[in-house]
Each structure stands twice: as structure tokens, then as C-alpha cells.
């Protein structure tokens, strides 16, 4: 990927984080808070998150998307409300019963809403690109004077965005620094220590909670709506596991079975240790780790996919693309561009778009320019070629038509 395209994508992702955590700076966040401690940004800004999510969005999803458990859950305290009380015999969510459970004091949880609401999708893609992490949303709608979950910790970092209403947060002693997925909180087995901090968040406020910190929240006199952004990062343990697998593909010795009798006492502890160190030393032999890094990048691009509103409208639009058409790059695209002798390839989400190599300067221009007329494309293409390329990229979802003067 060329530097100007990479710079553009990096800037878009950092702009999203700057907006999210401001006035805390990115540098301060990375140095003082990330994976270390809470970051609390209190704002008196009721409309701050209004462009991300509104109650009308939840109504649309609840009543028109034919949801099924566990895409939507109803919880109270540390237990799920029996799903039979708010689902049909077919397993579909019954909206009226969901709202009745809310009236009775239960919290409604919308999981993975970034796959349904474009504004949330764009934020998740941009933050995922910045952190190199898979990012998803859970939406919590809590009635007055209620608690969705009892004290617990998460095995992923979270950003809490208070959209409306207020919540009082309690923080307890941390039990496991940076827990892995297999070290999840178990109700009845793990108990919180004493409260170490307590604060109230109003609309527009933000809270970052590193994984492993015990926390709980309860609403106040009015209903509370907040967005949780969960960052499921790739750890060094993940990378080392994949590195061992990659090394084993190159070295037959690492593909050998464990020795016969290793469970029966036939092999002494000292011999087991010698064999282990022998195999471990093989990992220090030179091998190219680049494919391992690329594996995680490809995984990230596939899982943090943006939404593509307008694809059918484009095909029903009778206005054809001309040299005067004004277009722009779709927001929150996570892409790679590779040039070759015969073809150049755009890799995005979980697909590849192959084009003739001579159009590479035009692709680089498209992916690094927010707004342009078709005629402004580099002259590696003639007029008809520029129109054809833009029409193709619009249908692939990379470009959108913009209104003149917008």
C-alpha cells in the first residue's frame, strides 16, 4: 500500500479516536491508560453521540429486523431473563414482550449492532484500524433504578459511551491483569474486592475500562442508554502460537508426534525437558514472520467489515456516470493496495478486486482523495476509461456519488 493511501487511512482512524476520547490526547491515552487503568471523560454534552445512535434506531432494529436470541438479550442482575418470556415459538424476538420485560426492570441488550447501523460500523472499522483489534458494539438500554449485570470483569477492553440518561459506575479491586479469553469472570466463583472508585456518567461522557477490572453500573432516576465498544485484540500469545504453526510448516521436526510413552513415565522429566528445549531452539532458526503478521491483518480486515448502504439505489439510479460526476471514497474502508506487473489488487473486507496494472495511479488517487470529479483522475486512463473505472468502483462499494455543493 502506498504511503499516501496508508497515511489517509491512519489519519481517519486517529480522527475517530481523537473524537472519542478528547480532550485526552492519543499520546496520553497510549502512555497512561491503554491496558493499564481507567480513562474517564466527563462531558456535559447531551447530543455528543446523537449521530451514532438514537432511540429510533433501536426501534427500527427491534421491530423490523426479525431478531433472534442472542442477537437481542434481556438481562437482570447477573442472569438472563428466560428467553421463552420474550420469544415466539419460532425463536424470533417478540418486540412487545421485550418492552414489557423492560417495564419490569430488565435491561435490553442489542449485540453486534455495528452489523446493522452504518454509523456504528464506521466507528468500529476506524477504531479497529487504529488499535489493530476486532471491535464490536453492545447496546444497553436500562430502565430507571436498575442494574444490568452484577460486578464482573471482561476479557476484552471496552469503551463505554453514555448516549442518554445517567449511570453510576462502581470500580472494585482488579483480580487478573489482562485476562485471556479462557480467564473469564464466573459468577459465584469470583467475588469483587472493596469499591475503589465510584462516579456518575451523564450523556456525552466516555469511560475506557481495560480488561480484567471489576466493575458494575446502575441507572439513576431515568432510563439509560449506552454503547459499549468491545476491543478484542490479538495478543503476543496469539502471534506466537501462529508463529509456531508457521515454523512447523517449514521444519518437519516440529511436526513430529510427541514421543511414545510421554504420559506413562517411560520418559523421565529430565528427558522431557531436554526434548522441549531442543524443539524450542528450532524456533530461533531464521524464518520469515511477515506471513504471520499478514495473517492477523487479513483476519482483522475480514472481521471489521463496514456496511454498504445505497448499493441498490445506485443500480436503480438512472443518472449515468460522466466526467462531471462528483464522487468520493466510502467512509471507513480498511484496504490494502498491491501493484504487480500485470494486475493491481485492492484487498478489502474479505475479497479482492483485480484491475489492470496501468490503472494503479488512478486507484491510489481514488483511495487517497475525499472528493473529486471523474475527469480529475490521473491520465493513465482516457475519458471513457475514467468513467468505466469509477462506475466499477461504485458498484464494488468503494466509491459513492456526492451531491454537487455538498
C-alpha positions as CSV (number, residue, x, y, z in Angstrom):
1,X,0.0,0.0,0.0
2,X,1.4,3.4,-1.0
3,X,2.3,5.9,1.8
4,X,-0.3,8.5,0.8
5,X,-3.1,5.9,1.0
6,X,-1.8,4.5,4.3
7,X,-1.4,8.0,5.7
8,X,-5.1,8.8,4.8
9,X,-6.4,5.6,6.4
10,X,-4.3,6.1,9.5
11,X,-5.5,9.7,9.8
12,X,-9.1,8.6,9.5
13,X,-8.7,6.1,12.3
14,X,-6.9,8.5,14.5
15,X,-9.5,11.2,13.9
16,X,-12.1,8.7,15.3
17,X,-10.1,8.1,18.4
18,X,-9.4,11.8,18.9
19,X,-13.2,12.5,18.7
20,X,-14.0,9.6,21.1
21,X,-11.5,10.4,23.9
22,X,-11.0,14.2,23.6
23,X,-9.7,16.3,25.3
24,X,-7.5,13.4,26.2
25,X,-4.8,13.1,23.5
26,X,-3.9,9.9,21.7
27,X,-0.4,10.1,23.0
28,X,-1.6,10.5,26.6
29,X,-4.1,7.6,26.2
30,X,-1.5,5.2,24.9
31,X,1.1,6.2,27.5
32,X,-1.1,6.4,30.6
33,X,-4.3,4.4,30.1
34,X,-4.2,1.7,27.4
35,X,-4.2,-1.7,29.0
36,X,-3.3,0.0,32.3
37,X,-6.1,1.9,34.0
38,X,-9.5,3.6,33.6
39,X,-9.8,6.7,31.4
40,X,-12.9,8.8,32.3
41,X,-14.0,11.7,30.2
42,X,-17.0,13.6,31.8
43,X,-18.9,15.8,29.3
44,X,-22.0,17.8,29.7
45,X,-22.9,17.3,26.1
46,X,-26.3,15.5,25.7
47,X,-26.1,15.5,21.8
48,X,-22.4,14.3,21.6
49,X,-23.3,10.8,20.5
50,X,-26.6,11.6,18.7
51,X,-25.1,10.9,15.3
52,X,-24.1,7.5,16.4
53,X,-27.3,6.1,17.8
54,X,-30.8,7.2,18.5
55,X,-33.8,5.5,20.2
56,X,-35.4,5.4,16.7
57,X,-32.5,3.2,15.5
58,X,-33.3,0.7,18.3
59,X,-37.0,0.8,17.5
60,X,-36.2,0.0,13.8
61,X,-33.9,-2.9,14.7
62,X,-36.3,-4.3,17.3
63,X,-39.5,-4.1,15.2
64,X,-38.3,-4.7,11.7
65,X,-35.2,-6.9,11.7
66,X,-36.7,-10.2,12.8
67,X,-34.2,-10.6,15.6
68,X,-33.4,-13.9,17.3
69,X,-31.7,-14.7,20.6
70,X,-28.8,-14.0,21.4
71,X,-28.6,-11.0,18.9
72,X,-31.0,-9.5,21.5
73,X,-31.0,-10.5,25.1
74,X,-32.9,-9.4,28.2
75,X,-30.9,-9.5,31.4
76,X,-31.5,-8.6,35.1
77,X,-28.7,-8.6,37.6
78,X,-26.3,-11.4,36.6
79,X,-28.8,-13.7,34.9
80,X,-30.5,-13.8,31.6
81,X,-34.3,-13.4,31.8
82,X,-35.8,-16.6,30.4
83,X,-35.9,-16.2,26.6
84,X,-39.2,-18.0,26.5
85,X,-40.8,-14.9,28.1
86,X,-39.9,-12.7,25.1
87,X,-39.6,-15.0,22.1
88,X,-42.1,-16.7,19.8
89,X,-42.2,-20.5,19.3
90,X,-40.2,-20.0,16.1
91,X,-37.4,-18.5,18.2
92,X,-37.9,-14.9,16.9
93,X,-37.9,-12.0,19.3
94,X,-41.3,-10.7,20.2
95,X,-41.0,-6.9,20.5
96,X,-44.0,-6.3,22.7
97,X,-42.8,-8.8,25.3
98,X,-39.3,-7.4,25.2
99,X,-40.6,-3.9,26.1
100,X,-42.7,-5.5,28.9
101,X,-39.6,-7.0,30.4
102,X,-38.0,-3.6,30.2
103,X,-41.1,-2.1,32.1
104,X,-40.5,-4.8,34.8
105,X,-36.9,-3.6,35.4
106,X,-34.8,-5.7,32.9
107,X,-32.1,-4.4,30.6
108,X,-32.3,-4.9,26.9
109,X,-29.0,-5.8,25.2
110,X,-28.5,-5.4,21.5
111,X,-25.4,-7.4,20.4
112,X,-23.3,-6.7,17.3
113,X,-25.3,-3.6,16.3
114,X,-22.4,-2.4,14.1
115,X,-23.6,-5.0,11.6
116,X,-27.0,-3.2,11.3
117,X,-26.3,0.6,11.9
118,X,-23.8,2.2,9.5
119,X,-22.6,4.9,11.9
120,X,-21.6,2.3,14.4
121,X,-20.0,0.2,11.6
122,X,-17.8,3.2,10.5
123,X,-16.7,3.9,14.1
124,X,-15.8,0.2,14.7
125,X,-13.8,-0.1,11.4
126,X,-11.8,3.1,12.1
127,X,-11.0,2.2,15.7
128,X,-10.2,-1.4,14.7
129,X,-7.7,0.0,12.2
130,X,-6.1,2.2,14.8
131,X,-5.8,-0.4,17.5
132,X,-5.3,-3.4,15.2
133,X,-8.2,-5.0,17.1
134,X,-11.6,-6.5,16.3
135,X,-14.2,-4.1,17.5
136,X,-17.9,-4.8,18.1
137,X,-20.8,-2.9,19.8
138,X,-23.2,-4.0,22.5
139,X,-26.0,-1.6,23.3
140,X,-27.5,-1.5,26.8
141,X,-30.9,0.1,27.4
142,X,-31.6,0.0,31.2
143,X,-34.8,1.2,33.0
144,X,-34.6,3.6,35.9
145,X,-33.0,2.4,39.1
146,X,-31.8,-0.9,37.6
147,X,-28.6,-2.9,37.2
148,X,-28.0,-4.9,34.0
149,X,-25.1,-7.0,35.4
150,X,-23.7,-7.6,38.8
151,X,-19.9,-6.8,39.4
152,X,-17.8,-8.6,36.8
153,X,-14.7,-8.2,34.6
154,X,-14.4,-8.6,30.9
155,X,-11.7,-10.4,28.9
156,X,-11.6,-7.5,26.4
157,X,-11.1,-3.8,26.7
158,X,-14.2,-1.6,26.5
159,X,-15.2,2.0,25.7
160,X,-18.5,3.0,27.3
161,X,-20.3,5.8,25.5
162,X,-23.2,7.3,27.5
163,X,-25.8,8.3,25.0
164,X,-28.7,9.3,27.2
165,X,-29.7,9.0,30.9
166,X,-27.2,8.6,33.6
167,X,-25.4,5.7,35.3
168,X,-23.4,5.3,38.5
169,X,-20.3,3.2,38.0
170,X,-18.5,1.3,40.8
171,X,-15.0,0.0,40.3
172,X,-13.5,-2.8,42.5
173,X,-10.2,-4.4,43.1
174,X,-8.6,-5.9,39.9
175,X,-8.2,-9.7,40.2
176,X,-6.5,-10.8,36.9
177,X,-4.3,-8.3,35.0
178,X,-5.0,-8.6,31.3
179,X,-7.0,-11.9,31.4
180,X,-7.2,-14.1,28.3
181,X,-10.5,-15.3,26.9
182,X,-10.2,-18.5,29.0
183,X,-9.9,-16.5,32.2
184,X,-13.4,-15.1,32.1
185,X,-15.4,-14.0,35.1
186,X,-17.5,-16.7,36.7
187,X,-20.5,-15.6,38.9
188,X,-20.4,-17.3,42.3
189,X,-16.8,-18.2,42.0
190,X,-15.1,-14.7,41.7
191,X,-16.1,-12.0,44.2
192,X,-15.2,-8.3,43.9
193,X,-13.0,-6.7,46.5
194,X,-13.8,-3.4,48.1
195,X,-15.0,-0.4,45.9
196,X,-12.0,1.6,44.9
197,X,-13.8,4.3,42.8
198,X,-17.3,5.4,42.1
199,X,-18.6,8.1,39.7
200,X,-21.6,9.1,37.7
201,X,-21.7,9.4,33.9
202,X,-24.1,11.6,32.0
203,X,-24.9,12.0,28.3
204,X,-21.8,12.5,26.2
205,X,-19.4,11.0,28.8
206,X,-16.9,8.3,28.0
207,X,-15.2,5.6,30.0
208,X,-12.4,3.3,29.0
209,X,-12.1,0.0,31.0
210,X,-9.1,-2.2,30.4
211,X,-9.9,-5.9,30.6
212,X,-9.6,-7.5,34.0
213,X,-11.0,-4.6,36.0
214,X,-14.0,-5.4,38.2
215,X,-16.9,-3.0,37.5
216,X,-20.7,-2.6,37.7
217,X,-23.2,0.1,36.8
218,X,-26.7,1.1,37.8
219,X,-29.1,3.6,36.3
220,X,-30.5,6.6,38.2
221,X,-33.9,8.3,38.0
222,X,-34.3,7.9,34.3
223,X,-33.7,5.2,31.7
224,X,-30.1,4.9,30.5
225,X,-28.8,4.1,27.0
226,X,-25.1,3.4,26.5
227,X,-22.9,1.9,23.8
228,X,-20.1,-0.4,24.7
229,X,-17.3,-0.8,22.2
230,X,-15.5,-4.0,22.8
231,X,-11.9,-4.3,21.6
232,X,-10.9,-8.0,21.2
233,X,-7.3,-7.6,20.5
234,X,-4.7,-10.0,19.2
235,X,-2.2,-10.7,21.9
236,X,1.5,-11.7,21.7
237,X,0.4,-15.2,22.8
238,X,-1.8,-15.3,19.7
239,X,1.0,-14.3,17.4
240,X,3.5,-16.7,19.0
241,X,1.0,-19.6,18.5
242,X,0.7,-18.7,14.8
243,X,4.4,-18.3,14.6
244,X,5.0,-21.8,15.9
245,X,2.4,-23.1,13.3
246,X,4.2,-21.3,10.5
247,X,7.6,-22.6,11.7
248,X,6.2,-26.1,11.7
249,X,5.2,-25.8,8.1
250,X,8.9,-25.2,7.3
251,X,10.5,-27.7,9.7
252,X,9.5,-31.4,9.8
253,X,11.0,-31.8,13.2
254,X,8.2,-29.6,14.7
255,X,5.6,-31.8,13.0
256,X,6.7,-35.0,14.7
257,X,4.4,-36.6,17.2
258,X,5.1,-36.3,20.9
259,X,7.3,-39.3,22.0
260,X,5.7,-42.7,22.8
261,X,5.2,-43.1,26.5
262,X,5.4,-39.5,27.5
263,X,2.2,-40.0,29.6
264,X,3.2,-43.3,31.2
265,X,6.5,-42.4,32.9
266,X,8.6,-44.1,30.3
267,X,10.3,-40.8,29.6
268,X,11.9,-39.1,32.5
269,X,11.2,-35.4,33.4
270,X,14.8,-34.5,32.5
271,X,14.4,-36.1,29.1
272,X,11.1,-34.3,28.5
273,X,12.8,-31.0,29.4
274,X,15.7,-31.8,27.0
275,X,13.4,-32.5,24.1
276,X,11.3,-29.5,24.8
277,X,14.3,-27.2,24.8
278,X,15.6,-28.9,21.6
279,X,12.3,-28.1,19.8
280,X,12.2,-24.6,21.3
281,X,15.6,-23.9,19.9
282,X,14.3,-24.7,16.4
283,X,12.0,-21.6,16.7
284,X,15.2,-19.4,16.7
285,X,16.3,-20.6,13.3
286,X,15.6,-17.9,10.7
287,X,12.1,-17.9,9.2
288,X,10.1,-15.0,7.7
289,X,7.5,-13.8,10.2
290,X,5.8,-11.5,7.7
291,X,3.1,-14.0,6.7
292,X,2.1,-14.3,10.4
293,X,1.7,-10.5,10.7
294,X,-0.3,-10.5,7.4
295,X,-2.5,-13.4,8.7
296,X,-3.7,-11.2,11.6
297,X,-4.2,-8.2,9.3
298,X,-6.3,-10.2,6.9
299,X,-8.3,-11.6,9.8
300,X,-8.9,-8.0,11.1
301,X,-10.0,-6.8,7.7
302,X,-12.5,-9.6,7.3
303,X,-14.0,-9.2,10.8
304,X,-14.1,-5.4,10.9
305,X,-16.2,-5.0,7.7
306,X,-18.1,-1.8,7.0
307,X,-21.7,-1.6,5.9
308,X,-22.6,-0.6,2.3
309,X,-25.9,1.4,2.3
310,X,-27.0,2.6,-1.2
311,X,-25.9,-0.3,-3.3
312,X,-29.4,-1.0,-4.8
313,X,-30.2,2.7,-5.0
314,X,-27.1,3.1,-7.2
315,X,-28.4,0.4,-9.6
316,X,-31.8,2.0,-9.8
317,X,-30.5,5.5,-10.3
318,X,-31.0,6.5,-13.9
319,X,-28.2,9.1,-13.8
320,X,-25.2,7.7,-15.5
321,X,-21.6,8.4,-14.6
322,X,-19.9,11.1,-16.7
323,X,-16.6,13.0,-16.5
324,X,-18.5,15.7,-14.5
325,X,-19.9,13.3,-11.9
326,X,-18.6,14.1,-8.3
327,X,-17.7,11.0,-6.3
328,X,-15.9,10.3,-3.0
329,X,-14.4,7.4,-1.1
330,X,-16.8,5.5,1.1
331,X,-16.1,6.2,4.7
332,X,-14.4,3.7,7.0
333,X,-12.7,1.5,4.4
334,X,-9.9,-0.8,5.6
335,X,-8.0,-1.7,2.4
336,X,-4.6,-2.8,1.0
337,X,-3.4,-2.0,-2.5
338,X,-0.8,-4.1,-4.2
339,X,0.8,-3.4,-7.6
340,X,2.0,-6.1,-9.9
341,X,3.4,-6.4,-13.5
342,X,0.1,-7.4,-15.0
343,X,-2.5,-6.6,-12.3
344,X,-3.0,-4.4,-9.3
345,X,-5.2,-5.7,-6.5
346,X,-7.4,-4.0,-3.9
347,X,-7.9,-6.1,-0.8
348,X,-10.9,-5.0,1.3
349,X,-13.1,-6.8,3.9
350,X,-12.9,-10.4,2.7
351,X,-12.5,-10.0,-1.1
352,X,-10.0,-9.0,-3.8
353,X,-10.7,-6.6,-6.7
354,X,-8.2,-7.2,-9.5
355,X,-7.6,-4.4,-12.1
356,X,-5.0,-3.9,-14.9
357,X,-1.7,-2.7,-13.6
358,X,-1.7,0.5,-15.6
359,X,-4.7,1.9,-13.5
360,X,-2.6,1.8,-10.3
361,X,-2.1,5.6,-10.2
362,X,-5.8,6.1,-10.6
363,X,-6.5,3.7,-7.7
364,X,-4.1,5.4,-5.5
365,X,-5.7,8.8,-6.3
366,X,-9.2,7.4,-5.6
367,X,-8.3,5.9,-2.3
368,X,-6.4,9.0,-1.0
369,X,-8.9,11.7,-2.2
370,X,-12.1,12.5,-0.3
371,X,-13.9,14.2,-3.2
372,X,-13.3,14.6,-6.9
373,X,-14.8,14.9,-10.4
374,X,-14.2,11.8,-12.5
375,X,-12.2,13.9,-15.0
376,X,-9.7,14.6,-12.3
377,X,-8.4,11.1,-12.3
378,X,-4.8,10.7,-13.5
379,X,-4.3,10.4,-17.2
380,X,-3.2,6.8,-17.1
381,X,-6.8,6.4,-18.4
382,X,-8.6,8.2,-21.2
383,X,-12.0,9.8,-20.6
384,X,-14.1,6.6,-21.2
385,X,-11.6,4.6,-19.1
386,X,-12.1,7.0,-16.2
387,X,-15.8,6.7,-16.4
388,X,-15.6,2.9,-16.6
389,X,-13.3,2.7,-13.6
390,X,-15.4,4.9,-11.4
391,X,-18.6,3.0,-12.3
392,X,-16.9,-0.3,-11.4
393,X,-15.6,1.0,-8.0
394,X,-19.1,2.4,-7.2
395,X,-20.6,-1.0,-7.8
396,X,-17.9,-2.6,-5.8
397,X,-18.9,-0.3,-2.9
398,X,-15.6,1.7,-2.7
399,X,-17.0,5.0,-4.1
400,X,-20.2,6.9,-3.6
401,X,-21.8,9.6,-5.7
402,X,-21.7,13.0,-3.9
403,X,-24.1,15.9,-4.4
404,X,-22.6,19.0,-6.0
405,X,-22.0,21.7,-3.4
406,X,-22.4,19.2,-0.5
